[in-house]
Amino acid sequence: MSQLDVGTKLAFDRTRVAFDRTMMAWIRTSASLITFGFSIYKFFQVERGLVKAEHRLIGSREFAVLMVGIGLVSLLLGVVEYRDNMRSLIEQYPEMRRSRTGLVAFFIAVLGVVALLAVLLRQ
């Protein structure tokens, strides 16, 4: 590959940073969904005596599983999109620095799986 001029290198770097910001937005949204679902589950677990279960359309446990599941799926979709974008960018500019955003996504995914298991395995 021929040497790129400084402007082109900076354009690739700006594009990479834009992909990183988009991935971080996916991560923030996923983390919010995961923590909101788990928080609702824990809140109603504590307040179980105050709310009659037979009058609810959906229980707190089901709601928590739904929210954590949506968070994990959105994180997966974000990672797939990010990897596709980065793969195409690296094909054009192989010398580009690697990002650690995927590592953050991995840690949030582990958090989500732990929260999902906590909701599913506890009664």
N, C-alpha and C positions, 0 to 999 in steps of 0.2 A: 504494500500500500504506500502511496506517495505521501510525503510530508504535508500535513494540513496547515493552513495558515492559522494565526492566533484567533482570528474572528470565528473561524469554523470550529476550532477546539472549544472556544467559549460557548458557542451555540450548542454543541453537544453537551457540555457541562450544564448549561441552563436547562436543557431538555431532561437530563438525568435528574436534576434537582426537582423539576416539575413532576416527574414520575414519582420521586420520593415523597413529595408533599401530598400527591394524590393517594399514595399508599398509606401515609400516616392518617389521612382523613378516613380511609376505610378502617384502619386500626382503631381510631377514636370512636367511630360509630359502632364497631363491633364490641369494643370494651364497654361502651355505654349500654348497649343492649344486654350484654352478659351480666354486668353488675346490676342493672335495673331488674332483670328477671330474678336473679338470686336474692336481691334485697326484698322484693315483693314476697318471695317464698318465705324468707326468714321472718319478715314482719308478720305475716299471717300465721306462721308457725307459733310465734309468741302470743298473738292475739286469737288463737284458735277458740278459746272459750267464749269470746264476744261475738263471733260471727257464726250463724247457723249454716251448716254445709248444704242442707237440702234446698235452700233458697237461691243458691248460686247456679248460674248457667255453666260456668267453668271454674274449677277450683284453683287455688293459688299454686298448687304443685303443677298442674297442667299449664297454667299461664307461665310459670317459671321455665318449664321445659321448652315451651314455645319460644319465649324470648331468648333464652340461651341458645337454642337451636338456630334461630334466625341470626343471632350474632355470629355463631360459628360459620354458618353458610355464607353470610356476607363477607366474613374474613377470607373464606376460601375463594370466593369470587374475586375479591380484591387482589389476593395473591396470584391467582391465575392471570388476571389482567396485567398486573405488575411484571410478572415473569415474561409474558409475551412482549410487552413494550420494551423491557430491558434487553431481551434476546435480539429484537430487531435493531435496537440501538447499538448493541455490542457488535453485531455483524458489520455495521458501517464504521464503527470506531472501536477497534479491539483494545486500544491502549487505555480506554476509559477506566477510571477507578471504580472499584466495587462498592456497593452501598451496604450498610448494616441494617437497613429497614426490614429486610426479610427476617432477621434475627428477632427484632421486636415483635413482628407478626407471629413468629413461632412461640414466643413467650406468652403472648395474649391467647393464642390457640390452646396452649397448655392450661392456662388459667380457665378458659372456657370449658375445656373437657373436664377439669377437676370440679368446676361448679355444676356442670351437667350431671356428673356422677354423684355428687353430693345430693343433688335434688332427687335423682332417680333411686338411689340406694337407701335413702332415709325415709322413714314413714312418719 
